[in-house]
Amino acid sequence: MELRALPWLWLVCCCGGGGGDDGGRGRGAGPGATFSRTGPPSREREAAAFRCGGCWAFSVVGAVESACAIKGEPLEDLSVQQVIDCSYSNYGCNGGSTLSALNWLNKMQVKLVKDSEYPFKAQNGLCQYFSISHSGFSIKGYSAYDFSDREDEMAKALLTFGPLIVVVDAVSWQDYLGGVIQHHCSSGEANHAVLVTGFDTTGSTPYWIVRNSWGSSWGVDGYAHVKMGANICGIADSVSAVFV
């Protein structure tokens, strides 16, 4: 897989899909999936997420949570609020960049604490600092890819690294109720960050399994299915993986 230098896309996170009670952490992505590593849902955070334009933070933290779990650590809800408040190159609930957040985590070797220690408030706040000895989860690095016209390589990256952070055009997604998204990406530019957790190639229309941060009342229990192979909504344009 070729590593390419990508621009930091600044997102004023799109839309908000209504939030709701989540069905529980570690939910599967549905029958028939050829591969799925589910990003851990959080009932309380996602019910309030649509009030804060912090999709960039949700996707990054979700990737770290999943990567740690794949490595054998307990599946934990880590603090999105910590990233919103403390990632100094971003704008909290007013928007930010997934690559900027990843660069901050990597460069500063920030330890993400548990959500219970630094809970999500759906608004900007002052950064809370923790001692060096405080337990937490840090990353060893990250990579960024442009998989446009190479979604087969994107699938290999998902199999290798686990859930992938992607930025998409999601303006029309707020009306998504189910099925496979195959068009209707209306704005033509990236405006939202999500987590690709798996794919299904068993049916007539292969699709990515995408975890959103708008609560389980949105989409398919909080997930969307996006057609593979056509770079729908720019899903393959800016893709990142984290290493822990």
Secondary structure, DSSP 8 states (H G I E B T S, - for coil): ----------B-------------TT----TT-SEE------HHHHHHHTTS--HHHHHHHHHHHHHHHHTT-----B-HHHHHHH-TTS-GGG-B-HHHHHHHHHHHT--B-BTTTS---SS--------TTS--B--SEEEEE--TT-HHHHHHHHHHH-SEEEEE--GGGGG--SSEE-S---SSS--EEEEEEEEE-SSSS-EEEEE-SS-TTSTBTTEEEEETTTTGGGTTTSEEEEE-
